[in-house]
Amino acid sequence: MIQGKTVPKMASARSSRAILRKYSKGNLFFKLLLICAFLAGGIWVRLNFLEAIWVNTHDIYPFAQNQSIVWFHKGNNAKKSITNGDVVLFSDPKANSMIRVVAANSGQTLEVKKGATLTNQNFSLELQEDSWFLTDLNLKIPQKGDIWQWKQLELWEFDLAYKIFKQQKPTDSISLKLELLINGNLVDLNKVGSVQMYNLPISATDLVHANWQELYIAQLQLKLADPVARQVQFRRSLWQNDKEITQIIFDDDYFWLSCTKALNCSDSRDFGLIGMKNIKGKAGQHSLKLFLNK
């Protein structure tokens, strides 16, 4: 009888102590610390390794579907493994975050057919409603350490390299000079007075800052206007304080990033090549397989 009465009292005492420990300040602080550590870990992973992007456009369909979520891996290993056909998250030169398809990596050559079909090794992408590519061309994609000589560049290569050069030296005062060669010989630049652009006559001064498409059209018009002109070429050069800048040294690996719908979609045709330092992450393959298999 005595033992039967004391056992419940001992059990009750142990239960009371357990309850006190459970709700003690030290125990609550420890749990709060665990919750904070968990949240901090989640934020750290979110900032450094994973980011979810809500896609609300058809710009790169079917690589990413409209009204869907795509997860991007942001670690260095993911970025180093970027290849043609991958979807990447990046910031353009104006710091706008975008997602686009990688059409070419650094060190590769992107072949473009008028129309426009972008082909690079085993990857091919046909743009819809494009007007940027006026002719068939090859686009060399520079890698870190490459050196390009300005006077040896094609018109489109010059435009791409010049955008990168201005990003490298944003505060430098740089001027452009334009030369006209017909059949390999320098001629008076005022000869362009016979050229019209947008149904208006243009001057040599107007053409100095023209883009490659405008210079290409001007070359065609000059060739048609001169029956003995077998070759017409505009050659541009860069100058600073009356000293010519002969080359550009690339300080990063670059990518050509593309839309799949060319109309009203900004990509490397507009903002130029994107460096690795601007790449934020690469889309997880499980997300892309889900979209592409639909």
C-alpha positions as CSV (number, residue, x, y, z in Angstrom):
1,M,0.0,0.0,0.0
2,I,2.8,2.4,0.9
3,Q,4.7,1.6,-2.3
4,G,1.5,1.9,-4.4
5,K,0.9,5.4,-3.1
6,T,4.5,6.7,-3.5
7,V,5.0,5.6,-7.2
8,P,2.5,8.1,-8.7
9,K,4.0,10.9,-6.6
10,M,7.5,10.1,-8.0
11,A,6.1,9.9,-11.6
12,S,4.3,13.2,-11.1
13,A,7.5,14.9,-9.9
14,R,9.4,13.7,-12.9
15,S,6.7,14.9,-15.2
16,S,6.7,18.3,-13.6
17,R,10.4,18.6,-14.0
18,A,10.2,17.6,-17.7
19,I,7.5,20.3,-18.2
20,L,9.6,22.9,-16.5
21,R,12.7,21.9,-18.6
22,K,10.5,22.0,-21.8
23,Y,9.3,25.5,-21.2
24,S,12.4,26.9,-19.5
25,K,14.1,30.0,-20.9
26,G,17.2,28.1,-21.8
27,N,15.3,25.5,-23.8
28,L,13.2,28.1,-25.6
29,F,16.3,30.1,-26.4
30,F,18.0,27.0,-27.8
31,K,14.9,26.3,-30.0
32,L,14.8,29.9,-31.2
33,L,18.5,29.6,-32.0
34,L,17.9,26.5,-34.1
35,I,15.1,28.2,-36.0
36,C,17.3,31.3,-36.7
37,A,20.1,29.1,-37.9
38,F,17.7,27.2,-40.2
39,L,16.4,30.4,-41.6
40,A,19.9,31.9,-42.0
41,G,21.0,28.7,-43.8
42,G,18.0,28.9,-46.1
43,I,18.7,32.5,-47.0
44,W,22.4,31.7,-47.5
45,V,21.6,28.9,-49.9
46,R,19.0,31.1,-51.7
47,L,21.6,33.9,-52.1
48,N,24.5,31.8,-53.1
49,F,23.2,28.6,-54.7
50,L,19.6,28.6,-55.8
51,E,17.2,31.2,-57.2
52,A,13.6,30.7,-58.4
53,I,12.5,32.9,-61.4
54,W,8.9,33.3,-62.4
55,V,8.7,33.2,-66.2
56,N,5.9,35.3,-67.7
57,T,7.0,35.5,-71.3
58,H,7.2,33.4,-74.5
59,D,10.7,34.9,-75.3
60,I,12.6,31.6,-75.0
61,Y,9.8,29.0,-75.4
62,P,10.2,26.0,-75.5
63,F,13.3,26.3,-73.4
64,A,11.3,27.8,-70.6
65,Q,7.5,27.9,-70.6
66,N,5.3,31.0,-70.0
67,Q,3.7,31.1,-66.5
68,S,6.2,28.8,-64.9
69,I,8.9,28.7,-62.3
70,V,12.5,27.9,-63.2
71,W,15.2,27.1,-60.6
72,F,18.7,28.4,-61.3
73,H,21.9,27.0,-59.8
74,K,24.2,29.9,-58.8
75,G,27.3,28.1,-57.7
76,N,30.6,28.4,-59.6
77,N,30.5,24.7,-60.7
78,A,27.1,25.3,-62.3
79,K,28.4,28.4,-64.2
80,K,31.6,26.7,-65.3
81,S,29.5,23.8,-66.9
82,I,27.4,26.2,-69.1
83,T,27.1,24.8,-72.6
84,N,25.1,25.6,-75.8
85,G,21.3,25.3,-75.3
86,D,21.4,26.0,-71.5
87,V,19.1,28.6,-70.1
88,V,21.0,31.2,-67.9
89,L,20.1,34.0,-65.5
90,F,22.2,37.1,-66.0
91,S,22.3,40.8,-65.8
92,D,22.6,42.9,-68.9
93,P,24.9,46.0,-69.1
94,K,22.1,48.1,-67.6
95,A,21.8,45.7,-64.6
96,N,18.5,44.2,-65.8
97,S,18.0,40.6,-64.8
98,M,17.0,38.3,-67.7
99,I,17.0,34.7,-68.8
100,R,18.1,33.7,-72.2
101,V,19.4,30.7,-74.2
102,V,23.1,30.2,-74.7
103,A,23.7,30.0,-78.4
104,A,27.5,30.1,-78.3
105,N,30.3,29.9,-75.6
106,S,33.6,31.7,-75.5
107,G,36.1,30.4,-78.0
108,Q,33.4,29.2,-80.4
109,T,32.1,30.6,-83.7
110,L,28.4,31.1,-84.2
111,E,27.3,30.6,-87.8
112,V,24.3,32.7,-88.8
113,K,22.2,32.2,-91.9
114,K,20.0,35.0,-93.1
115,G,16.6,34.3,-91.9
116,A,18.0,33.6,-89.2
117,T,19.3,30.2,-88.1
118,L,22.0,30.2,-85.5
119,T,24.3,27.1,-85.7
120,N,27.1,26.2,-83.4
121,Q,28.6,22.7,-83.3
122,N,25.7,20.4,-82.4
123,F,23.3,23.2,-81.4
124,S,20.9,25.0,-83.8
125,L,18.4,27.7,-83.1
126,E,16.0,29.4,-85.6
127,L,14.9,32.9,-84.7
128,Q,11.4,33.9,-85.6
129,E,10.8,37.3,-87.2
130,D,14.4,38.5,-87.1
131,S,15.7,41.6,-89.0
132,W,19.1,42.0,-87.3
133,F,21.1,39.6,-89.4
134,L,21.1,41.1,-92.9
135,T,23.5,38.6,-94.3
136,D,25.1,35.2,-93.6
137,L,28.0,35.7,-91.2
138,N,30.2,34.1,-88.6
139,L,30.4,35.5,-85.1
140,K,33.6,34.8,-83.2
141,I,32.9,34.6,-79.4
142,P,36.0,35.9,-77.5
143,Q,37.4,34.2,-74.4
144,K,39.5,35.7,-71.7
145,G,42.9,36.7,-72.9
146,D,42.0,37.0,-76.6
147,I,43.4,40.0,-78.5
148,W,41.5,41.5,-81.5
149,Q,43.0,44.0,-83.8
150,W,40.4,46.7,-84.5
151,K,41.2,47.2,-88.2
152,Q,41.0,43.5,-88.9
153,L,37.4,43.1,-87.6
154,E,34.3,42.6,-89.7
155,L,31.6,45.3,-89.2
156,W,29.5,43.1,-86.8
157,E,32.6,42.0,-84.8
158,F,33.6,45.7,-84.4
159,D,30.2,46.6,-82.9
160,L,30.3,43.7,-80.5
161,A,33.9,44.4,-79.4
162,Y,33.2,48.2,-79.1
163,K,30.4,47.6,-76.6
164,I,32.7,45.5,-74.5
165,F,35.5,48.1,-74.8
166,K,33.2,50.9,-73.5
167,Q,32.3,48.7,-70.5
168,Q,36.0,48.1,-69.8
169,K,36.7,51.9,-70.0
170,P,33.5,53.7,-69.2
171,T,35.1,57.0,-68.2
172,D,37.7,57.2,-71.1
173,S,37.1,59.7,-73.9
174,I,37.2,57.6,-77.1
175,S,36.6,58.9,-80.6
176,L,35.8,56.9,-83.8
177,K,37.2,57.5,-87.2
178,L,35.8,56.0,-90.4
179,E,37.7,55.2,-93.7
180,L,36.3,54.1,-97.0
181,L,38.2,51.7,-99.2
182,I,37.2,50.8,-102.8
183,N,39.0,48.0,-104.4
184,G,41.5,48.1,-101.5
185,N,42.3,51.8,-102.0
186,L,41.5,54.6,-99.6
187,V,39.1,57.2,-101.2
188,D,37.5,60.4,-100.1
189,L,34.9,59.6,-97.5
190,N,32.6,62.3,-98.9
191,K,31.8,59.8,-101.7
192,V,29.1,58.5,-99.4
193,G,27.0,61.5,-100.3
194,S,25.3,59.3,-102.9
195,V,24.0,57.0,-100.1
196,Q,20.6,57.2,-98.6
197,M,19.4,55.8,-95.3
198,Y,15.7,55.7,-94.3
199,N,15.0,57.5,-97.6
200,L,17.2,60.4,-96.5
201,P,20.6,61.4,-97.8
202,I,23.4,60.9,-95.2
203,S,26.9,62.4,-94.8
204,A,30.2,61.0,-93.8
205,T,29.7,62.4,-90.3
206,D,26.4,60.5,-90.0
207,L,28.1,57.2,-90.8
208,V,30.9,57.5,-88.2
209,H,28.6,56.4,-85.5
210,A,26.4,54.1,-87.6
211,N,25.8,50.5,-86.6
212,W,27.1,47.6,-88.7
213,Q,23.8,47.1,-90.5
214,E,23.7,50.7,-91.7
215,L,27.3,50.5,-92.9
216,Y,26.6,47.2,-94.6
217,I,23.7,48.8,-96.5
218,A,25.8,51.8,-97.4
219,Q,28.5,49.5,-98.8
220,L,25.9,47.8,-101.0
221,Q,24.6,51.2,-102.3
222,L,28.1,52.4,-103.1
223,K,29.0,49.2,-104.9
224,L,25.8,49.5,-107.0
225,A,26.5,53.2,-107.8
226,D,30.1,52.6,-109.0
227,P,30.4,50.1,-111.9
228,V,34.1,49.6,-111.4
229,A,33.8,49.0,-107.6
230,R,34.5,45.3,-107.1
231,Q,34.9,45.7,-103.3
232,V,33.6,48.4,-101.0
233,Q,34.7,48.4,-97.4
234,F,34.2,50.7,-94.4
235,R,37.1,50.5,-91.9
236,R,36.7,52.0,-88.4
237,S,39.4,52.8,-85.8
238,L,39.5,54.0,-82.2
239,W,41.4,57.0,-81.0
240,Q,42.2,58.6,-77.6
241,N,44.0,61.9,-77.3
242,D,45.2,61.7,-81.0
243,K,46.6,58.3,-80.4
244,E,45.2,55.3,-82.1
245,I,44.0,52.3,-80.0
246,T,45.0,49.3,-82.1
247,Q,43.6,46.4,-80.2
248,I,41.2,45.2,-77.5
249,I,42.2,42.6,-74.9
250,F,39.2,40.6,-73.5
251,D,39.2,40.3,-69.7
252,D,36.4,37.7,-69.4
253,D,34.8,34.7,-71.1
254,Y,31.8,35.8,-73.2
255,F,28.5,34.3,-74.4
256,W,26.0,34.9,-77.1
257,L,22.6,34.8,-75.4
258,S,19.5,34.5,-77.5
259,C,15.7,34.7,-77.6
260,T,13.7,32.3,-79.6
261,K,11.3,34.9,-80.7
262,A,13.3,37.7,-82.2
263,L,10.6,40.4,-82.4
264,N,10.4,42.6,-79.4
265,C,12.9,40.5,-77.5
266,S,16.2,41.9,-76.3
267,D,19.2,39.7,-76.5
268,S,22.9,39.8,-77.6
269,R,21.8,41.4,-80.9
270,D,20.9,44.5,-78.7
271,F,23.1,44.5,-75.6
272,G,26.0,42.5,-77.1
273,L,28.0,39.7,-75.7
274,I,27.6,38.9,-72.0
275,G,30.7,38.1,-69.8
276,M,30.9,35.3,-67.3
277,K,31.0,37.9,-64.5
278,N,27.4,38.9,-65.4
279,I,26.1,35.3,-65.4
280,K,24.2,34.7,-62.2
281,G,23.1,31.0,-62.6
282,K,22.2,28.1,-64.9
283,A,18.7,26.5,-65.0
284,G,18.4,23.1,-63.5
285,Q,18.0,20.4,-66.1
286,H,15.1,18.8,-64.3
287,S,13.1,22.1,-64.9
288,L,13.9,22.3,-68.5
289,K,13.1,18.6,-69.2
290,L,9.7,19.1,-67.7
291,F,9.0,22.0,-70.1
292,L,10.5,20.5,-73.2
293,N,8.6,17.2,-72.8
294,K,5.2,18.9,-72.6
